[in-house]
């Protein structure tokens, strides 16, 4: 079977994980890894001695020997690199966000569609066993109607230079919400704080987003680079049960609480005053590495000419929502229709 020849651009924070996982796949041949930083090229060569490590992507993007390009470079470079790869008839997997404007992301989608190429965004969390289990749980009648999702994604640093905390962290939560809800966001309001007076960073390091969805679900995101602890936690409230997703809990990432507010009728009125207290259960989660599942899915979509779960349009929708959130921040938290 003919192998898919791929090039991986960027060997920084996420690049080594991408190289490791694509290197596992029997249908893949990594033709080159491109990294501008010499010290990181040395690290790549030491970790993967057999791979071709380069300092420029120009020839790679134009080479007819490369079938697909994986882009793990800073967000400000995503659009330019993805556009050039697509224009040279290469399938593209790009890290989040797909681009920094909705006009750019829409153009990438159109180029890929016109050329019948696979364009995919690495929304890693939707390929995790935990998030897939959550979707299964909330779609069951036992959970009841989903009312709200409250997410906290905070840590101390790393302060990004070219994007604010919303561009950096919100794509994770927004992509999870889209996967879980199967519903369109209709508005967002947001506020943010720039820590420039404290640490010299010019962009927002703290952000709070409130998103309303067409199906009535209310979602709230708390994002921060300035927290004393690292948290990756979501709480989902249903009419019959509650759920907590803690990505950092090594044993029980998903916990389901048989807790709710029971209704009872008194003099023809519904009284919401009785609390139901039941057991907590922790379902078994598929332990497969999400990044390996994502990488395998990308290659499968190329081979079978099928649409990825996190395709270019999914990436575009994330960008549209973040743009609206930024507009809200610029207008003192005004609710922005989407």
N, C-alpha and C positions, 0 to 999 in steps of 0.2 A: 504494500500500500504506500502510495506517495505521501511523504511527510509534508506538513505545513511548515514552511521556513519562516521564522519570526525574528524580528529584531526588537530588542528592549532598549528604550531610550530613557536613561536615568538610572543611576545606581546609588541613590541617596537613602532617604528614610525607608521607603517602601520598595524600592527596586530590588534589593536582595531577596525579599520574600517572593516577588514576581519571578525572578530568575529561578529560584529554588523550585517553585511549583510548576512552572512551565517545563523545566528540565525533567520533571517526573513523567511527563505525558509521552506515551509511546508514539503518538501521531505527530509529535512536534520535533523540529530541529531548530535549536537556537543558533542562528547564523551569526549574530553579533550582539554585543552589549555596548551601548554608547554612553560615555560619561565624560563631561568636560573637566572635572576636578581630578588632577593627577593622583592625589592620595586615595581617592575612592576607586580609581582604575586599578591601583595596586591591590586594594582590598578585594576587588572583583576577581583579579587574576589569581590571587592566593586562594580564594574560595572556590573558583571554577577554572582550574588551569587549562582545561581543554577548549575553553570558549575564546572567541575572537573579541578582544576588548579594544574599542576604538575611541578616539577623542572628537569625532565629528560625525554628524548624522546626514550630511549632504549627499554623499554617495549612496548611503543606505536607502534613503527615501526615494532616490531615483533608480535604484537597482531593480532590474527585472527578475532577479533571483530571489527577492524577498516577497513573500505572500502577505504577511501581516506585520503590523507595527504596534507595539505596546508602549504607551507614553506615560512615563512616571516622572515627569519633570515639573518645575514650578508651575502653578496655575496660569501665570501670565504668558506661558509659552504653549499652552495646550492647543489653542485655536490654530496658530500658525503651523505647528507641526502636524496636527491632525488634517488640516486642509491640504497641505502639501502631500501627505501620504495618500489621502483619498484621490487627489488629482493624478497621482501616479499609480492608481489602480491597486491600492493595498487596503486590505481589511484593517480596521483600527479598533483597538481597545485603549481607552483613555481613562486616567484617574479622575476622580471628582475634583472640582466641577468640570464638566465637559468644556466650558469656556467661561468667559467673564461677562458676556452680554448675551441676551436672548437673540439678537440679530445674528451673532456669530454662530450660536448653537443651531439656529434654524438653518443657516447656510450649510453647515456640516451635514445635517440631516438630509437636505435636498441633494447635495453632491453624492452622498452614499446611496440614496434612493435612485438617482439617475443612473449611476454606474453599477447598480445591483451589488453593492458591497456591504459587508457586515460592519456596522458601527455600534459599538457597545461601550457603556460606562461601567467602571468598577464600583458598583454599589455593593460592596462586599457583604454587608450585614444581611441582605435579603437572601443570600445563599447559605446562611447559617441554619443549623438545625433548630436553634432556639427560636428564631424569628418565624420559621416555618411552623413550628409547633404552636406558637402564639396565634398564628392565623387560623390554624385548625381549631384551637380552643374557642376563639371569639366567634367563629362561624357556627359553633354548635348551639343548639337551643338551650343547653344547660347553663351557658354563660349569660343568656338574656340579651337585651339590647345594649350595645356599646354606647356609653355616654361621653366619656372623656379619655384623653391620653395626656399624661403629665410626664415630661422627660427632663432629665438632668444630665448634662454632658459637660463636666467641668474638670479642670486640673490646673496645676501651676506651670505655665508655659506649655510648649515652646511658643514664644511670641513671633508670629510670621511677619515678614517684611513687606510682602506684596499683596496680602489680603487681610481682611479683618476676621474676627472670630466667627462671624456668621458664615462667610464664604468658606472658612476652614472646617467648621464643625457641623453646621446645620445640614449640609447635604446628606450626612449619615442618617439623621433623624427624619428628614423629609422623605428620603427614599424608603425608609422603613414604613412611614405613615402611608405613603402611596401604595406600597405592597399590601399592607394590612387592610386598608379601608376600601379599596376599589371605588373611591369617591373623589370628586374634584374639589380642591380648595376654592372657596368663593371670596375669601378676604383674609387679610393679615394686618395686624398692627404690631409694631415693634418699637422698643427703646434700646439704646445702647450707651455704653460709657467708654470713652477713650482714656487710656491710662497715661497719656502723654505728659501730664503734669507730674507723674510719679516715676515713670521709667523711660520716658522719652519716646514711647511708641505712638505714632500719629493716628493709628486706626483703632476702631472699637475692640476692646479686649473682653468686654462683657456684653451679652445681648439677651433680651427676653422677647420671645415671639409668641403671639397668640393667633392661632389659625382656625378659621371656621370652615367646616366642610359641608358640601351639599346635602349629605345624609344626616346632618344635625350634630355630628361629633365635634367637640371642642378640643383642640390640642394646644398645649403650652410647652414651649421649649426654653430651658435655662441653659445658656452657653457661657463658658468662661475659661480664660487662660489664667485667671488671677485667684484661684481657689487654693486653700491649704491642703485639700485632699483631692484625690482622683475619684470621680464617680461616673458611671455609665449605667444609668438606671431609668427605667420607664415604669409608670404605674398606669394600668388600664382599669377603668371602672365600668362595670356592667350592671344591669338591673338585677341580676341574680348572683353574680360572683365578682370578685376583684382579682387582679393579676399583677404580679411584680416581676419585671424582667431586669435582672442584674447581670450585666455582661461580665463583670469582674468576679462573680461568685463561681469558683472553680467546680463546685459540686452541684449546686442547684440554681442554674441560671434562671429558670422559670418556676415561680411559685404561684399556685392558684389557691385563693382563700374563699372558702364557702361563707362569705360574709356579705350582707346586703341590708337594706332597709325594707322591711316588710310593710305592705299596706294592710290595713284592716278597716272595715266600714263601720262607722258609728253615726247613727242618725242621718243616714244617706250621704255622709261625707267620707272621703278617703283620707285616713289619718296616717301620715308617714312617721310613726313614732316608735315602732318596734324594731329593734336591731336583731338581725339574725347572726348568730355566732356559731360557725361550723368549723370543720377541720381544714388544715392546710395540706395540700398535696403538691408534690414536685414530680412532674412527669419525666419520663426518660427522654433524653435529648440525643439526637444523632450526633456523634462526636466528630464527624468528618470535618476537616479544616475548611472553612468557608472559602478561603482564597483558592484552594485546590478545586473546589466545586465550581467556582466562578471561572477559573482558567479552562477547565474541561468544557464548560458550557460554551465559552467563546469559540473554542475549536470545533465543537459539535455543530454550532450554528453555521460556521463557515462551510463545513463538509456537507451539511444537509440543506443549506440555503434557507434556514428558518430564522425567525425574528427572535433576538435575544430577550430574555426577561427584563434586562436593564438596557434597552436599546437607546439609540440616539434621542428619540422623542422623550423617553423617561428622563434622560439627562437634561434635555431642553426644559421640561416642566419644572425641574428643580431650579434651574437658573431663573425662570420666570418668577417663581415664588420668592427667591432670594432678592431679586431686583425690586419686587414690590415691598419686601421688608426693609430694604435700604431706603426706599422712597419714604416709607413710614417714619423711619428714624429721622430722616432729613426734615420731616414735617411734624416733629414733636409727638410721634406715636399715633398719628392719624390713621384710621382704618382705611386700608387701600383695597379696592375691589380688584379681583383677578379675572 
